[in-house]
Amino acid sequence: MKLSVYSHPSTVVLVDDSPTFLRSLSYHLGPQPCRSFSDTTEALVWLHNSPRRTGLPLRVSFDIHGQQADQRNIAIDVERIHRIASQPQRFAIPSVLVVDYSMPQMSGIDFCKAVQQLPCKKILFTGTGDEKIAVDAFNRGLIDRYISKSDRSALDLLEREIHLLQQAFFLDRSETLRDMLALHDYGFLRCPQLAAVVRELYEMRGFVEHYVFPKPAGIMFCERNGKATLMIIETAESLQAQYEMARDSGAPDSLLQALQDKRIVPFFSQIPGNDGMYSAEVGERWHRYCNAPQICRGAETYYWALFDVPPHLLDKPVFAFEQHGKDAAPQPSMA
């Protein structure tokens, strides 16, 4: 199990020449954002002009100290990741395409060929005698799954596959970024045990999206109503750094002992202007900025706790998923 750098609700595109079947399928998928097309030409136009996220939060810079002039350094603007949560158009990004094989204008295989360069995952809905064609398309990399319409549990199977492929979509889209971040303060991105904890939190707390968060390092979750929760993730090393800073800043002995014993996860950034470490402003009130840790044991031991996200840590408020389609007009592209 892997953890993506970010994930949010996205659009499933349904293409079938039967409007009745499309209505039934959309209803079955429930609150999942969908775009339905019975006309393949219209569907192709929409897909090729659909919102998409291009580019990574990276920039190339020159380090003039101790480096040759032709040596470039890559810097990651981690702040840009959680700012995605303020963008209404993120929900309109197509992540999964479900297309019928047998259509009068063009076959589902030809349709998938026409959008082969798009990053969305592709599911082919087939009839009884089309399995060999579907297997060939799968082996050629044109589709990611195929499901027979004649299967009694076809709709339930489709729903499960859509969910799995949406996870795969965000894992693929953030793979390079995940590998780079994991080399620094975000090693938890490579921890399957922590990824399992994140999945459990989705189910238990009703979260619908998440984003890697900097200072303090962790994961910001969002609920359907836009409420943001921060999962701060510490290691023995990072808690030791908290201890040393607190000690050098004249923190109370009670805080120093709690940090040494790893009995707390601090969130001093709740104070506007605080850099995440203990300061004189925290003082004896340190309890109100700390929570008891949960422990996740993987290749490394992680100490984590959940906190509400104060508004001053977000440049813009989260655009809630429940507002999607009400007062948000999807934009043609995303950077």
C-alpha positions as CSV (number, residue, x, y, z in Angstrom):
1,M,0.0,0.0,0.0
2,K,1.3,3.4,-1.0
3,L,0.4,7.0,0.0
4,S,-0.1,9.6,-2.7
5,V,1.2,13.2,-2.1
6,Y,-2.4,14.4,-2.7
7,S,-5.8,13.0,-3.5
8,H,-9.2,14.6,-4.0
9,P,-12.6,13.8,-5.5
10,S,-12.4,13.7,-9.3
11,T,-14.7,13.1,-12.2
12,V,-15.6,9.8,-13.7
13,V,-16.4,10.1,-17.4
14,L,-19.1,7.7,-18.7
15,V,-19.5,7.0,-22.5
16,D,-22.3,4.8,-23.8
17,D,-24.8,5.2,-26.6
18,S,-27.7,4.4,-24.3
19,P,-28.9,7.5,-22.3
20,T,-31.0,5.3,-20.1
21,F,-28.0,3.2,-19.1
22,L,-26.0,6.3,-18.5
23,R,-28.7,7.7,-16.1
24,S,-28.8,4.3,-14.3
25,L,-25.1,4.2,-14.0
26,S,-24.8,7.8,-12.7
27,Y,-27.4,7.1,-10.1
28,H,-25.6,3.9,-9.0
29,L,-22.4,5.8,-8.5
30,G,-24.1,8.3,-6.1
31,P,-22.2,11.4,-5.1
32,Q,-19.3,10.6,-7.3
33,P,-18.7,13.5,-9.8
34,C,-19.7,12.2,-13.2
35,R,-19.9,13.4,-16.8
36,S,-22.0,11.3,-19.1
37,F,-21.9,11.3,-22.9
38,S,-24.0,9.3,-25.4
39,D,-22.2,11.0,-28.3
40,T,-18.6,10.0,-28.7
41,T,-17.6,13.1,-30.6
42,E,-18.9,15.3,-27.8
43,A,-17.1,13.2,-25.2
44,L,-13.8,13.4,-27.1
45,V,-14.0,17.2,-27.3
46,W,-14.8,17.5,-23.6
47,L,-11.9,15.1,-22.6
48,H,-9.3,16.9,-24.7
49,N,-10.4,20.2,-23.2
50,S,-11.1,19.0,-19.7
51,P,-9.4,20.5,-16.6
52,R,-6.1,18.9,-15.8
53,R,-3.2,19.5,-13.5
54,T,0.0,20.0,-15.4
55,G,3.4,20.6,-13.9
56,L,4.8,19.8,-10.4
57,P,5.5,22.3,-7.6
58,L,9.2,22.3,-8.6
59,R,11.5,25.1,-9.7
60,V,15.1,25.0,-11.0
61,S,17.5,27.3,-9.3
62,F,21.2,28.0,-9.1
63,D,23.3,27.7,-6.0
64,I,26.1,30.2,-6.3
65,H,27.9,28.9,-3.2
66,G,30.3,26.0,-3.8
67,Q,28.6,24.9,-7.1
68,Q,29.7,25.1,-10.7
69,A,27.8,27.6,-12.8
70,D,26.2,24.8,-14.9
71,Q,24.9,22.8,-11.9
72,R,21.2,23.2,-11.3
73,N,19.3,22.5,-8.1
74,I,15.7,21.4,-7.9
75,A,13.6,23.1,-5.2
76,I,10.2,21.9,-4.1
77,D,7.5,24.4,-3.2
78,V,5.6,22.1,-0.8
79,E,3.2,25.0,0.1
80,R,1.7,24.7,-3.4
81,I,0.4,21.2,-2.7
82,H,-2.1,21.9,0.0
83,R,-3.2,25.1,-1.8
84,I,-4.9,22.8,-4.4
85,A,-7.6,22.5,-1.8
86,S,-8.8,26.1,-2.5
87,Q,-9.3,25.4,-6.2
88,P,-12.9,24.5,-7.2
89,Q,-11.9,23.1,-10.5
90,R,-10.0,20.2,-9.0
91,F,-13.2,18.1,-8.8
92,A,-13.7,18.4,-12.5
93,I,-10.4,16.7,-13.4
94,P,-11.2,13.4,-15.1
95,S,-9.5,10.4,-13.4
96,V,-11.4,7.4,-14.7
97,L,-13.1,6.8,-18.1
98,V,-15.8,4.1,-18.4
99,V,-16.6,3.4,-22.0
100,D,-18.9,0.9,-23.7
101,Y,-17.2,-1.3,-26.3
102,S,-20.1,-1.5,-28.8
103,M,-21.2,2.0,-30.0
104,P,-22.5,3.1,-33.4
105,Q,-20.1,6.0,-33.9
106,M,-16.9,4.3,-32.9
107,S,-15.9,1.3,-30.8
108,G,-14.7,1.7,-27.2
109,I,-11.3,0.5,-28.2
110,D,-11.0,3.2,-30.9
111,F,-12.3,5.7,-28.3
112,C,-9.6,4.7,-25.8
113,K,-7.0,5.0,-28.6
114,A,-8.1,8.6,-29.2
115,V,-7.5,9.5,-25.6
116,Q,-4.5,7.3,-25.0
117,Q,-2.2,10.3,-24.2
118,L,-4.5,11.4,-21.3
119,P,-3.5,10.3,-17.8
120,C,-7.0,9.1,-16.8
121,K,-7.5,5.4,-16.1
122,K,-9.7,3.5,-18.6
123,I,-12.4,0.8,-18.0
124,L,-14.0,-1.0,-21.0
125,F,-17.5,-2.2,-20.6
126,T,-17.9,-5.3,-22.8
127,G,-20.6,-7.6,-24.1
128,T,-20.6,-11.4,-23.9
129,G,-18.4,-12.1,-26.9
130,D,-15.9,-9.3,-26.6
131,E,-13.5,-10.7,-23.9
132,K,-10.7,-11.6,-26.3
133,I,-10.8,-8.1,-27.8
134,A,-10.7,-6.6,-24.2
135,V,-7.7,-8.8,-23.2
136,D,-5.8,-7.7,-26.3
137,A,-6.6,-4.0,-25.5
138,F,-5.4,-4.5,-21.9
139,N,-2.2,-6.2,-23.0
140,R,-1.5,-3.3,-25.4
141,G,-2.0,-0.8,-22.6
142,L,-5.1,0.8,-24.1
143,I,-7.3,0.1,-21.1
144,D,-6.6,-0.6,-17.4
145,R,-9.6,-2.8,-16.7
146,Y,-12.5,-4.5,-18.5
147,I,-15.9,-5.6,-17.1
148,S,-18.6,-7.6,-18.7
149,K,-22.0,-6.1,-18.7
150,S,-23.5,-9.6,-18.4
151,D,-21.8,-10.1,-15.0
152,R,-24.6,-10.1,-12.3
153,S,-22.4,-7.9,-10.0
154,A,-21.1,-5.7,-12.9
155,L,-22.2,-2.4,-11.3
156,D,-20.8,-3.2,-7.9
157,L,-17.6,-4.4,-9.5
158,L,-17.4,-1.2,-11.5
159,E,-17.8,0.9,-8.4
160,R,-14.9,-0.9,-6.7
161,E,-12.7,-0.7,-9.8
162,I,-13.4,3.0,-10.1
163,H,-12.4,3.6,-6.5
164,L,-9.1,1.6,-6.9
165,L,-8.2,3.3,-10.2
166,Q,-8.8,6.7,-8.8
167,Q,-6.3,5.9,-6.1
168,A,-3.9,4.6,-8.8
169,F,-4.4,7.8,-10.7
170,F,-3.2,10.0,-7.9
171,L,-0.4,7.7,-7.0
172,D,0.9,7.8,-10.6
173,R,0.4,11.6,-10.9
174,S,2.5,12.2,-7.7
175,E,5.1,9.5,-8.0
176,T,8.0,11.7,-8.9
177,L,7.1,14.2,-6.2
178,R,6.6,11.5,-3.6
179,D,10.1,10.0,-4.3
180,M,11.7,13.5,-3.9
181,L,9.8,14.4,-0.8
182,A,10.5,11.1,0.9
183,L,14.3,11.9,0.8
184,H,13.8,14.7,3.2
185,D,11.1,15.3,5.9
186,Y,8.4,13.2,4.4
187,G,9.8,9.7,4.7
188,F,6.3,8.6,5.9
189,L,5.2,8.7,2.2
190,R,7.0,5.5,1.7
191,C,5.6,3.7,4.7
192,P,2.8,1.2,3.9
193,Q,1.8,1.0,7.6
194,L,1.2,4.8,7.7
195,A,-0.6,4.6,4.4
196,A,-3.0,2.0,6.0
197,V,-3.5,4.5,8.9
198,V,-4.5,7.2,6.4
199,R,-7.0,4.8,4.8
200,E,-8.5,4.1,8.2
201,L,-8.8,7.8,8.9
202,Y,-10.7,8.3,5.6
203,E,-13.2,5.7,6.7
204,M,-13.5,6.7,10.4
205,R,-13.6,10.5,10.0
206,G,-15.3,10.9,6.7
207,F,-12.4,12.6,5.0
208,V,-12.7,13.0,1.2
209,E,-9.2,14.4,0.3
210,H,-5.7,14.8,1.6
211,Y,-2.6,16.9,0.9
212,V,1.0,16.7,2.2
213,F,1.5,19.7,4.5
214,P,4.8,21.5,5.5
215,K,5.8,23.2,8.7
216,P,4.9,21.0,10.6
217,A,5.3,18.1,8.3
218,G,2.2,16.0,7.9
219,I,-1.0,15.5,6.0
220,M,-4.0,17.9,5.7
221,F,-7.3,16.1,5.4
222,C,-10.6,17.8,4.2
223,E,-14.2,16.7,4.9
224,R,-17.1,17.2,2.5
225,N,-18.0,20.5,4.2
226,G,-14.4,21.8,3.8
227,K,-13.3,21.4,7.4
228,A,-9.6,20.9,7.5
229,T,-7.7,18.6,9.9
230,L,-4.0,18.3,10.1
231,M,-2.2,15.0,10.9
232,I,1.1,16.0,12.3
233,I,3.7,13.2,11.9
234,E,6.8,13.2,14.0
235,T,9.8,10.8,14.4
236,A,12.2,10.3,17.3
237,E,14.6,12.6,15.5
238,S,12.1,15.4,14.9
239,L,10.9,15.2,18.5
240,Q,14.5,15.5,19.6
241,A,14.8,18.6,17.5
242,Q,11.7,20.0,19.3
243,Y,13.2,19.1,22.6
244,E,16.5,20.9,21.9
245,M,14.8,24.0,20.6
246,A,12.5,24.1,23.6
247,R,15.4,23.5,26.0
248,D,17.5,26.3,24.4
249,S,14.5,28.6,24.6
250,G,14.0,28.2,28.3
251,A,10.9,26.0,28.1
252,P,9.2,24.6,31.3
253,D,10.7,21.4,32.6
254,S,7.2,19.7,32.3
255,L,7.3,20.3,28.5
256,L,10.9,19.1,28.2
257,Q,10.1,15.9,30.0
258,A,7.0,15.3,27.9
259,L,9.1,15.7,24.7
260,Q,11.8,13.5,26.0
261,D,9.3,10.8,26.9
262,K,7.5,11.2,23.6
263,R,4.2,11.7,25.3
264,I,3.1,14.6,23.2
265,V,3.0,15.8,19.6
266,P,3.3,19.6,19.6
267,F,1.5,22.0,17.2
268,F,3.0,25.4,18.2
269,S,2.1,26.7,14.7
270,Q,-1.4,27.3,16.0
271,I,0.1,30.6,17.2
272,P,0.2,33.1,14.3
273,G,3.8,33.8,13.3
274,N,5.2,30.7,15.1
275,D,7.6,28.6,13.1
276,G,6.5,25.3,14.6
277,M,9.0,25.3,17.5
278,Y,8.6,26.3,21.1
279,S,8.8,30.0,21.8
280,A,8.5,32.3,24.8
281,E,4.9,33.1,23.7
282,V,3.9,29.4,24.3
283,G,5.2,29.6,27.9
284,E,3.4,27.5,30.5
285,R,0.4,27.1,28.2
286,W,2.1,24.5,26.2
287,H,-0.6,21.9,27.0
288,R,-3.2,23.6,24.8
289,Y,-0.9,23.2,21.7
290,C,-0.2,19.5,22.2
291,N,-2.0,16.2,21.8
292,A,-1.1,12.7,23.0
293,P,0.5,10.7,20.1
294,Q,-0.8,7.7,18.3
295,I,2.1,5.4,17.2
296,C,2.6,3.8,13.8
297,R,5.5,1.3,13.6
298,G,6.9,0.7,10.2
299,A,10.5,0.8,8.9
300,E,10.6,3.9,11.3
301,T,8.4,4.7,14.3
302,Y,6.0,7.6,13.7
303,Y,4.2,9.6,16.3
304,W,1.1,11.3,15.0
305,A,-1.9,13.3,16.2
306,L,-4.8,15.2,14.7
307,F,-5.4,18.9,15.1
308,D,-7.9,21.4,13.6
309,V,-6.2,23.7,11.0
310,P,-6.3,27.4,12.1
311,P,-7.2,29.8,9.2
312,H,-3.9,31.7,9.3
313,L,-2.1,28.6,8.0
314,L,-4.1,28.6,4.8
315,D,-3.7,31.3,2.2
316,K,-7.2,30.7,1.0
317,P,-10.0,28.7,2.6
318,V,-10.7,25.2,1.4
319,F,-13.4,25.0,-1.3
320,A,-15.7,22.4,0.0
321,F,-16.6,19.3,-2.0
322,E,-20.2,19.7,-1.1
323,Q,-20.2,23.0,-3.0
324,H,-19.1,21.4,-6.2
325,G,-21.7,22.0,-8.9
326,K,-23.5,24.7,-6.9
327,D,-21.5,27.8,-7.3
328,A,-18.3,26.6,-8.8
329,A,-17.7,26.9,-12.5
330,P,-15.0,24.4,-13.7
331,Q,-12.1,26.1,-15.5
332,P,-10.6,24.9,-18.7
333,S,-7.1,24.1,-17.3
334,M,-5.2,23.8,-14.0
335,A,-1.6,24.7,-13.3
